Amino acid sequence: MTALAVACGQDAAGCLLVAAAVLTGQLSVGWSNDAVDAARDRAVGRRTKPVVAGSVGVGAVRGAAVTAVALCVPLSLAYGPLAGTVHLVGVAAAWAYNFGLKATALSWLPYAVGFAALPSFVSLGLEGRPWPPWWIVASAALLGVGAHLANVLPDIGDDLATGVRGWPQRLGPARARLLLPVPLVTATALLAFARPGALDSAGAVAVSIALVLAAGGALLGRRRPRLPFLAAIIVAAVDVAMLLRQGAAVT
């Protein structure tokens, strides 16, 4: 998001605010997730989690999450009242996911809102406070839905064992894995083809790469459960590269 702010012509102070606001927001989301899920993570033996491994206490993680979100609020609003409010809506959606929406059929919604809020946050802090084009917001939301499917896919069994029945868990591993390429590739296609102007070869190449990666990750994910998530990260990188390449198109 900081790179996007630079590409859009934001000044140095604005870029620093974007970096600080998004960083504190994401730290608050990650830490609150670890604090809320500590008991479930222990129950399924997720030793890669620092709380489960005993590297840090739940109280410390909870305090860090509260501190991060307390910093995120003024940093976001300092970038602009409307922009800051949009960013805080995205952060609040992620916290709502951590505190219960993850176990409902609407578990995809916080991801869609949170991802869509990010380019909107950057754009609304620019001179004139322009909203980003619809295809950028829609692409970001779809990327969020894909990230949700990819992130949850390896842990569906553990989630069901601890009572978490979100949208991917209700779909089941097979259907979630096969559905995963749809939002990822659609997000890339929107960035490549929805903007005005002549089509270029770079967009077609990006969509082809996204299709191969997302579909390949989904097909091979049955044997390697972490592969779809890795594929989703690479597709996200392709999308970010396209967004940076478009630069001022965000405005």
NUKOLZA-372331 format. One line per field, with one value per residue (C-alpha): residue number from 0; residue in one letter; x, y, z. Coordinates in pm, 1 decimal. Layout:
BEGIN
n (NUM; ...)
res (A; ...)
px (X; ...)
py (Y; ...)
pz (Z; ...)
//
This chain:
BEGIN
n (0; 1; 2; 3; 4; 5; 6; 7; 8; 9; 10; 11; 12; 13; 14; 15; 16; 17; 18; 19; 20; 21; 22; 23; 24; 25; 26; 27; 28; 29; 30; 31; 32; 33; 34; 35; 36; 37; 38; 39; 40; 41; 42; 43; 44; 45; 46; 47; 48; 49; 50; 51; 52; 53; 54; 55; 56; 57; 58; 59; 60; 61; 62; 63; 64; 65; 66; 67; 68; 69; 70; 71; 72; 73; 74; 75; 76; 77; 78; 79; 80; 81; 82; 83; 84; 85; 86; 87; 88; 89; 90; 91; 92; 93; 94; 95; 96; 97; 98; 99; 100; 101; 102; 103; 104; 105; 106; 107; 108; 109; 110; 111; 112; 113; 114; 115; 116; 117; 118; 119; 120; 121; 122; 123; 124; 125; 126; 127; 128; 129; 130; 131; 132; 133; 134; 135; 136; 137; 138; 139; 140; 141; 142; 143; 144; 145; 146; 147; 148; 149; 150; 151; 152; 153; 154; 155; 156; 157; 158; 159; 160; 161; 162; 163; 164; 165; 166; 167; 168; 169; 170; 171; 172; 173; 174; 175; 176; 177; 178; 179; 180; 181; 182; 183; 184; 185; 186; 187; 188; 189; 190; 191; 192; 193; 194; 195; 196; 197; 198; 199; 200; 201; 202; 203; 204; 205; 206; 207; 208; 209; 210; 211; 212; 213; 214; 215; 216; 217; 218; 219; 220; 221; 222; 223; 224; 225; 226; 227; 228; 229; 230; 231; 232; 233; 234; 235; 236; 237; 238; 239; 240; 241; 242; 243; 244; 245; 246; 247; 248; 249; 250)
res (M; T; A; L; A; V; A; C; G; Q; D; A; A; G; C; L; L; V; A; A; A; V; L; T; G; Q; L; S; V; G; W; S; N; D; A; V; D; A; A; R; D; R; A; V; G; R; R; T; K; P; V; V; A; G; S; V; G; V; G; A; V; R; G; A; A; V; T; A; V; A; L; C; V; P; L; S; L; A; Y; G; P; L; A; G; T; V; H; L; V; G; V; A; A; A; W; A; Y; N; F; G; L; K; A; T; A; L; S; W; L; P; Y; A; V; G; F; A; A; L; P; S; F; V; S; L; G; L; E; G; R; P; W; P; P; W; W; I; V; A; S; A; A; L; L; G; V; G; A; H; L; A; N; V; L; P; D; I; G; D; D; L; A; T; G; V; R; G; W; P; Q; R; L; G; P; A; R; A; R; L; L; L; P; V; P; L; V; T; A; T; A; L; L; A; F; A; R; P; G; A; L; D; S; A; G; A; V; A; V; S; I; A; L; V; L; A; A; G; G; A; L; L; G; R; R; R; P; R; L; P; F; L; A; A; I; I; V; A; A; V; D; V; A; M; L; L; R; Q; G; A; A; V; T)
px (0.0; 292.1; 427.6; 83.4; 78.9; 417.3; 294.6; -8.5; 209.4; 148.6; 405.5; 656.3; 451.5; 142.5; 336.6; 470.9; 117.2; -4.6; 281.1; 225.8; -153.5; -159.7; 123.7; -41.0; -376.4; -235.3; -36.1; -352.7; -540.1; -270.2; -210.0; -579.4; -626.1; -354.5; -498.8; -857.0; -758.6; -505.3; -726.5; -826.0; -465.5; -356.3; -635.7; -508.9; -140.1; -41.0; 312.2; 405.9; 196.6; 414.9; 142.9; 108.6; 485.6; 514.3; 725.6; 480.4; 177.0; -178.7; -193.9; 109.0; -32.1; -368.5; -201.3; 5.6; -310.1; -490.1; -185.3; -154.5; -519.6; -502.9; -217.9; -394.9; -693.1; -513.4; -264.0; -548.0; -747.7; -436.9; -424.3; -771.2; -1105.7; -1280.4; -975.6; -909.7; -1269.1; -1259.1; -937.3; -1074.6; -1386.5; -1155.1; -962.0; -1288.6; -1409.9; -1095.8; -1144.1; -1507.8; -1378.0; -1146.2; -1420.6; -1685.8; -1763.9; -1499.0; -1736.7; -2031.6; -2132.4; -2032.3; -1668.8; -1569.3; -1719.0; -1453.6; -1182.8; -1365.4; -1424.5; -1073.4; -897.2; -1126.1; -1063.3; -688.0; -669.7; -964.2; -769.8; -469.6; -677.6; -898.1; -593.3; -475.3; -544.7; -913.2; -994.2; -1091.6; -1249.6; -1058.9; -1217.7; -1473.1; -1266.5; -980.1; -1211.2; -1384.6; -1052.4; -922.7; -1241.9; -1218.0; -853.2; -962.4; -1217.0; -949.1; -708.5; -973.7; -1024.4; -650.2; -572.5; -839.4; -799.4; -509.5; -679.4; -1036.8; -1010.5; -874.4; -1131.2; -1422.2; -1281.8; -1286.1; -1630.0; -1535.0; -1781.0; -1710.0; -1784.1; -1483.5; -1543.7; -1905.0; -1789.1; -1542.5; -1180.8; -1253.3; -1506.1; -1311.1; -996.7; -1174.2; -1348.8; -1026.5; -908.4; -1235.5; -1196.2; -818.9; -830.0; -1134.7; -949.8; -657.3; -886.7; -1058.9; -726.7; -618.6; -931.7; -1183.7; -992.3; -1059.9; -822.5; -660.7; -582.7; -215.7; -21.5; 92.6; -263.4; -315.2; 13.2; -82.5; -418.5; -251.0; -1.0; -276.3; -482.8; -193.4; -87.4; -434.0; -558.9; -232.1; -234.1; -594.1; -535.3; -214.4; -350.4; -501.9; -155.4; 9.2; -242.7; -18.5; 30.4; -297.4; -202.7; 139.8; -24.3; -263.7; 29.8; 199.7; -123.4; -158.8; 195.2; 100.8; -203.1; 2.0; 251.8; -34.3; -176.8; 159.0; 207.1; -125.5; -20.5; -232.6; -523.7; -613.3; -730.4)
py (0.0; 233.1; 154.8; 225.2; 562.6; 642.3; 532.2; 759.5; 1063.8; 1094.8; 1308.5; 1167.5; 1252.7; 1089.0; 776.0; 749.5; 781.1; 507.7; 280.6; 344.2; 315.0; -6.4; -160.7; -93.3; -210.0; -538.3; -598.0; -546.3; -796.4; -1063.3; -1026.4; -1019.6; -1335.3; -1516.0; -1398.1; -1498.0; -1834.4; -1933.9; -2200.5; -2350.0; -2344.9; -2531.4; -2785.7; -2882.9; -2852.3; -2563.4; -2535.3; -2284.4; -2029.0; -1839.0; -1848.1; -2225.7; -2271.4; -2069.9; -1793.3; -1525.9; -1509.1; -1444.9; -1130.3; -981.7; -1056.5; -910.4; -595.7; -561.7; -591.1; -320.4; -92.6; -141.6; -62.9; 240.1; 372.2; 277.4; 504.0; 842.5; 742.2; 648.8; 965.1; 1182.0; 1070.7; 1220.8; 1180.6; 993.6; 786.7; 703.7; 601.7; 367.0; 208.4; 167.6; 0.3; -253.9; -308.8; -339.0; -600.3; -804.5; -780.7; -888.1; -1193.2; -1277.9; -1234.2; -1454.3; -1398.2; -1658.5; -1925.8; -1817.5; -1849.1; -1480.9; -1548.9; -1428.2; -1082.0; -934.9; -1040.8; -874.7; -553.7; -543.8; -593.1; -349.5; -82.3; -70.0; 84.4; 306.1; 429.0; 519.6; 693.1; 895.6; 1052.5; 1202.7; 1559.6; 1593.9; 1277.9; 1067.2; 726.1; 457.7; 308.2; 37.5; -235.9; -179.6; -201.1; -510.6; -674.1; -613.7; -758.0; -1069.7; -1110.8; -1101.9; -1377.0; -1586.3; -1520.9; -1639.6; -1967.1; -2026.3; -1935.5; -2159.6; -2457.3; -2634.6; -2603.5; -2704.6; -3031.7; -2860.3; -2582.5; -2824.1; -3010.7; -2688.7; -2570.5; -2319.7; -2352.7; -2067.2; -2056.6; -2267.7; -2521.9; -2559.8; -2605.6; -2874.6; -2910.8; -3040.1; -2775.1; -2492.6; -2595.3; -2611.3; -2277.5; -2098.8; -2006.6; -1828.3; -1513.7; -1501.2; -1513.3; -1285.5; -1026.3; -1034.7; -1017.7; -707.0; -528.8; -636.0; -572.9; -353.7; -27.4; 205.9; 215.9; -30.3; -378.1; -460.2; -782.9; -739.2; -780.8; -1099.5; -1239.5; -1154.8; -1330.1; -1636.3; -1651.0; -1612.2; -1885.7; -2132.1; -2059.8; -2059.8; -2365.4; -2552.0; -2476.2; -2591.7; -2916.8; -3003.8; -2887.7; -3225.5; -3370.1; -3048.5; -2849.9; -2542.5; -2505.0; -2317.9; -2053.7; -2010.4; -1980.7; -1717.2; -1512.2; -1519.3; -1421.2; -1134.6; -1026.2; -1028.7; -813.8; -568.6; -538.4; -460.1; -204.3; -30.6; -36.9; 140.1; 394.9; 702.9; 489.8; 442.1; 801.4)
pz (0.0; 61.3; -284.1; -427.5; -251.1; -408.3; -751.7; -716.7; -646.8; -273.2; -89.3; 158.4; 467.9; 320.7; 227.3; 582.9; 721.1; 486.9; 595.7; 965.9; 955.4; 751.7; 956.7; 1291.8; 1158.8; 1030.9; 1349.8; 1553.8; 1337.4; 1356.5; 1727.7; 1817.8; 1610.5; 1805.4; 2137.4; 2055.3; 1904.3; 2172.4; 2329.5; 1994.3; 1874.0; 2186.9; 2142.9; 1795.8; 1880.2; 1651.8; 1785.3; 1515.2; 1704.0; 1956.6; 2223.1; 2193.4; 2187.6; 2509.6; 2355.3; 2467.4; 2694.1; 2584.2; 2795.9; 2622.8; 2278.3; 2375.5; 2508.5; 2191.4; 1977.6; 2176.2; 2159.1; 1783.4; 1714.3; 1946.9; 1732.1; 1409.0; 1478.8; 1492.4; 1221.9; 984.9; 1053.0; 1014.9; 651.1; 606.0; 785.2; 503.1; 408.5; 772.4; 833.1; 533.4; 658.4; 1010.3; 869.1; 706.2; 1029.8; 1225.0; 975.4; 1039.0; 1416.0; 1369.9; 1182.6; 1471.9; 1730.7; 1572.1; 1204.2; 1113.9; 1242.1; 1024.3; 660.0; 621.9; 705.9; 356.2; 409.2; 644.2; 399.7; 110.0; 305.6; 451.0; 118.9; -65.9; 198.7; 135.7; -215.4; -121.3; 181.8; -31.2; -299.1; -64.7; 96.5; -231.5; -337.0; -417.6; -221.4; -526.4; -490.9; -680.4; -993.7; -929.2; -1088.2; -845.1; -543.3; -684.3; -766.8; -414.8; -264.1; -482.4; -389.3; -26.1; -83.8; -252.8; 33.5; 278.1; 94.2; 59.0; 420.0; 572.1; 337.3; 516.1; 856.8; 776.7; 970.4; 1282.6; 1254.9; 1240.6; 1539.9; 1744.5; 1632.2; 1361.4; 1073.5; 838.6; 467.8; 354.2; 630.4; 516.7; 157.2; 259.6; 143.7; -205.7; -306.1; -138.9; -325.9; -662.3; -603.5; -507.9; -861.3; -943.2; -726.6; -777.6; -1157.8; -1176.7; -967.3; -1208.3; -1511.5; -1376.8; -1333.1; -1681.0; -1884.9; -1699.5; -1714.4; -2010.0; -2300.9; -2534.7; -2411.4; -2378.7; -2382.2; -2021.7; -1899.1; -2097.9; -1967.9; -1609.2; -1641.3; -1793.7; -1508.0; -1249.4; -1414.5; -1424.2; -1066.4; -911.0; -1100.8; -1048.2; -677.5; -647.7; -837.1; -651.5; -316.7; -240.1; -185.1; -68.8; 139.9; 173.0; -201.9; -274.1; -16.8; -175.4; -517.9; -380.3; -249.3; -589.7; -767.7; -519.8; -608.8; -977.9; -900.2; -694.4; -980.4; -1219.9; -979.7; -940.3; -1316.0; -1363.6; -1101.8; -1143.8; -1269.8; -902.9; -902.3)
//
